[in-house]
Amino acid sequence: MTTYDFAIVGAGIAGASLAAELAEGGARVLLLEAEDRPGYHSTGRSAAFWEECYGGPEIVPLTLASGEYLRDNGFLHQRGALYIGRQEDAGALDRFMERFGNTGATIERLHRETLAEKVLGLREDWTEAVWEPACADIDVAGLHAHFLARARKAGVDLECRALVDSLSRKDGHWTIKTAAGGTYKASWVVNAAGAWADSLAQLAGARPLGIGPLRRTVVQLRIDPVVPADQPLVLDISGQFYFKPEAGRLWLSPHDEIPSEPCDAAPEEIDVATAIDRFQQVVDCRIEAVERRWAGLRSFSPDRLPVYGRDPQVEGFAWFAGQGGYGIQTSPAAARLAAQLLLGAGRDAMTEKLDASLYDPARFA
Ligand SMILES: Cc1cc2nc3c(=O)[nH]c(=O)nc-3n(C[C@H](O)[C@H](O)[C@H](O)COP(=O)(O)OP(=O)(O)OC[C@H]3O[C@@H](n4cnc5c(N)ncnc54)[C@H](O)[C@@H]3O)c2cc1C
């Protein structure tokens, strides 16, 4: 039986990107996925944007470090983003400018005249905004397939329908068993199990870090007038909604964060209704149909920063989890950094400015 250097559990964007990086660094890598195909859970349900400020100042370096790779490989389509508010939100938008002013994100304060030009039918009470021109749509399916293709080319073995349900360690190696009866051996197990990260840690005898899945809902609306294709992503500065055009339709989220068990998340009617109600207070238009609705889980560690690196207590166990609401847009740099940490390799141009201690699992020890 092959003894792999790394067995990565979970083949969403996290596991796929890390598998590619580790294998290209010379490691023998096994990628195990519970579902019939990779990308069924959070990765397949995202709102597909790359937004420089999303997730706070400690996430910005990961997002910016990933930008060039995503752009150069054709995965970004520039759209621009607007954080908007009413008169009483002017202070919050000013504080946003201060908070992100020195992060390297490109942001500019706007007022009603320029704002109204950017959003068709914007109601008059929305007078304040921050403009972020670099924000872009991400081709998520293309990016995920790209990481899987890189991984395959570098020799990674991918096993689907391989729900890991037992981990035991002896003589410096893990024996990994799946519900389907598979048995594998590896020196390292890497936890890229998304919403299931804490459960997987328990299988390995590691202390769960408190990674909690939060449900987020998205609806696709057909509206009249049709939303212009080049309209920006619009986010509420108070975190009540965001929306953007998508192929002649509108994708809208109530920006919900409902605590959930790890599961195949589904949208609740109340969250769909809340999204529509909030949207109607922003844009004057007729909603003709709710064409689609979906939900996914965004999994956060207690400080809402991701967790990359070796477990401080359990030998041979590492984390690549807690990707929260920015696991797609940060994936190139996050995977490069995590692979460098696990392989003991030096930094490169993509990762040299990243502070790995921010994401170290040992911060919760
Ligand atoms: C509605 C929504 C909108 C979002 N919008 C954006 C956005 O615009 N931009 C952005 O960057 N991010 C966005 N995100 C966040 C992004 O989708 C996540 O951060 C990212 O997909 C997490 O990837 P992952 O690989 O960690 O998790 P997942 O894609 O969930 O993958 C984890 C995998 O692990 C597998 N697994 C779990 N346990 C086991 C086990 N025991 N054995 C084998 N396999 C196992 C699961 O089956 C799953 O496939 C959004 C998320 C949601 C829900």
The ligand as an SDF file (V2000), in Angstrom:
LIG
                    3D

 53 58  0  0  0  0  0  0  0  0999 V2000
  -23.5330   31.8110   -0.1480 C   0  0  0  0  0  0  0  0  0  0  0  0
  -22.0410   31.9000   -0.0850 C   0  0  0  0  0  0  0  0  0  0  0  0
  -21.3950   32.9280   -0.7580 C   0  0  0  0  0  0  0  0  0  0  0  0
  -19.9930   32.9790   -0.7610 C   0  0  0  0  0  0  0  0  0  0  0  0
  -19.3870   33.9460   -1.5240 N   0  0  0  0  0  0  0  0  0  0  0  0
  -18.0410   33.9620   -1.5970 C   0  0  0  0  0  0  0  0  0  0  0  0
  -17.3900   34.8940   -2.4530 C   0  0  0  0  0  0  0  0  0  0  0  0
  -18.0410   35.6660   -3.1500 O   0  0  0  0  0  0  0  0  0  0  0  0
  -16.0160   34.8850   -2.4980 N   0  0  0  0  0  0  0  0  0  0  0  0
  -15.2730   34.0100   -1.7410 C   0  0  0  0  0  0  0  0  0  0  0  0
  -14.0430   34.0510   -1.8020 O   0  0  0  0  0  0  0  0  0  0  0  0
  -15.8780   33.1190   -0.9200 N   0  0  0  0  0  0  0  0  0  0  0  0
  -17.2380   33.0690   -0.8390 C   0  0  0  0  0  0  0  0  0  0  0  0
  -17.8460   32.1710   -0.0230 N   0  0  0  0  0  0  0  0  0  0  0  0
  -17.0190   31.3250    0.8430 C   0  0  0  0  0  0  0  0  0  0  0  0
  -16.4050   30.1540    0.1080 C   0  0  0  0  0  0  0  0  0  0  0  0
  -17.4100   29.4980   -0.6500 O   0  0  0  0  0  0  0  0  0  0  0  0
  -15.7730   29.2170    1.1450 C   0  0  0  0  0  0  0  0  0  0  0  0
  -14.8390   29.9360    1.9370 O   0  0  0  0  0  0  0  0  0  0  0  0
  -15.0260   28.0690    0.4630 C   0  0  0  0  0  0  0  0  0  0  0  0
  -15.8220   27.4510   -0.5090 O   0  0  0  0  0  0  0  0  0  0  0  0
  -14.6020   27.0500    1.5080 C   0  0  0  0  0  0  0  0  0  0  0  0
  -13.9620   26.0050    0.8140 O   0  0  0  0  0  0  0  0  0  0  0  0
  -13.6190   24.6450    1.5470 P   0  0  0  0  0  0  0  0  0  0  0  0
  -12.9080   23.8120    0.5600 O   0  0  0  0  0  0  0  0  0  0  0  0
  -12.9870   24.9520    2.8590 O   0  0  0  0  0  0  0  0  0  0  0  0
  -15.0660   24.0140    1.9160 O   0  0  0  0  0  0  0  0  0  0  0  0
  -16.0180   23.0800    1.0590 P   0  0  0  0  0  0  0  0  0  0  0  0
  -16.1750   23.5450   -0.3250 O   0  0  0  0  0  0  0  0  0  0  0  0
  -17.2800   22.9180    1.8600 O   0  0  0  0  0  0  0  0  0  0  0  0
  -15.2270   21.7110    1.0100 O   0  0  0  0  0  0  0  0  0  0  0  0
  -15.0460   20.8850    2.1420 C   0  0  0  0  0  0  0  0  0  0  0  0
  -15.1990   19.4610    1.6550 C   0  0  0  0  0  0  0  0  0  0  0  0
  -14.8140   18.5550    2.6890 O   0  0  0  0  0  0  0  0  0  0  0  0
  -15.5650   17.3740    2.5000 C   0  0  0  0  0  0  0  0  0  0  0  0
  -15.5150   16.6140    3.7490 N   0  0  0  0  0  0  0  0  0  0  0  0
  -15.9310   17.0070    4.9810 C   0  0  0  0  0  0  0  0  0  0  0  0
  -15.7170   16.0390    5.8700 N   0  0  0  0  0  0  0  0  0  0  0  0
  -15.1600   14.9960    5.2100 C   0  0  0  0  0  0  0  0  0  0  0  0
  -14.7330   13.6970    5.6130 C   0  0  0  0  0  0  0  0  0  0  0  0
  -14.8120   13.2680    6.8800 N   0  0  0  0  0  0  0  0  0  0  0  0
  -14.2180   12.8830    4.6540 N   0  0  0  0  0  0  0  0  0  0  0  0
  -14.0970   13.2860    3.3550 C   0  0  0  0  0  0  0  0  0  0  0  0
  -14.5020   14.5100    2.9440 N   0  0  0  0  0  0  0  0  0  0  0  0
  -15.0240   15.3520    3.8590 C   0  0  0  0  0  0  0  0  0  0  0  0
  -16.9530   17.8950    2.1600 C   0  0  0  0  0  0  0  0  0  0  0  0
  -17.7220   16.9100    1.4990 O   0  0  0  0  0  0  0  0  0  0  0  0
  -16.6420   19.1010    1.3070 C   0  0  0  0  0  0  0  0  0  0  0  0
  -16.7180   18.8090   -0.0840 O   0  0  0  0  0  0  0  0  0  0  0  0
  -19.2360   32.0520   -0.0210 C   0  0  0  0  0  0  0  0  0  0  0  0
  -19.8900   31.0310    0.6770 C   0  0  0  0  0  0  0  0  0  0  0  0
  -21.2620   30.9390    0.6240 C   0  0  0  0  0  0  0  0  0  0  0  0
  -21.9480   29.8120    1.3460 C   0  0  0  0  0  0  0  0  0  0  0  0
  1  2  1  0
  2  3  1  0
  2 52  2  0
  3  4  2  0
  4  5  1  0
  4 50  1  0
  5  6  2  0
  6  7  1  0
  6 13  1  0
  7  8  2  0
  7  9  1  0
  9 10  1  0
 10 11  2  0
 10 12  1  0
 12 13  2  0
 13 14  1  0
 14 15  1  0
 14 50  1  0
 15 16  1  0
 16 17  1  0
 16 18  1  0
 18 19  1  0
 18 20  1  0
 20 21  1  0
 20 22  1  0
 22 23  1  0
 23 24  1  0
 24 25  2  0
 24 26  1  0
 24 27  1  0
 27 28  1  0
 28 29  2  0
 28 30  1  0
 28 31  1  0
 31 32  1  0
 32 33  1  0
 33 34  1  0
 33 48  1  0
 34 35  1  0
 35 36  1  0
 35 46  1  0
 36 37  1  0
 36 45  1  0
 37 38  2  0
 38 39  1  0
 39 40  1  0
 39 45  2  0
 40 41  1  0
 40 42  2  0
 42 43  1  0
 43 44  2  0
 44 45  1  0
 46 47  1  0
 46 48  1  0
 48 49  1  0
 50 51  2  0
 51 52  1  0
 52 53  1  0
M  END
$$$$
